[in-house]
């Protein structure tokens, strides 16, 4: 998005990070934000802000690790703020499959003509996986899916792939904006 902070771009009139918090909050006991700049602005949204602890900011795995380092519950769930329409039953479905398969990690996926499409940043993980993640990133690896597969991940397939559409450009963000209902009321 031209070097601007995605989480502070507006979706439905509010910053993407706040929109994600509002969408996730009914599904969890508490929320926090992973951000490596503008911590004061993010904190003004009403959540704790945690920066990556790894110096090279290793993408989503840096966020996973920051979350696990501050997690006070048995499980942590992660969502990216640039995917504003993620499912309202995301956490319940990830948790159900994690329990059903008796694993410590569950990630979302969608189905396409070419097969299963992982959505690995939508992740529910047991707090005890922190050391596994530290060991994995220490080897220089950065792919969430590769780390997940090392830990016996349960993949949860969601039918609506559009719920996982993300915005990497201003045009993509505009396309994800809600359409106002312009019908006249009786």
C-alpha angles and dihedrals in degrees: 000000000000096000096303121129108265095207091061096051114107125256118176087350098306133085113276090241092056091045090053091047091052092048094047100040097079089053098052143038096243143351137221133180128233109212133152097198138026091033091161092055092048091047089056087065088070106256137099112264122216124186124210112276092207112086097222095055096231097205119244093355089061088056091047090052094046089051094048091048091057099032114122096178129073092254139037126203123199132198129173115238093222093071101070100174100055114149120283089221095048098117095043092052094045091048094048092054093043089055094042093053094037094229134135098233137048128180134186124246137175131212124241136168088270094052137259115358112203118223094192099170087068093077140154112197138173114249091234090070090079094097091048089053093047090051092047095049091045087067090058095253117142109174115112092203093055091050091047093053090052088057100048099259124203110221115213113201116212117199098214106073090178089068086069097049108130134199119236095157135038088249092055090048090051090051090055094053115116115258113239117236104240097177114125115244117236 
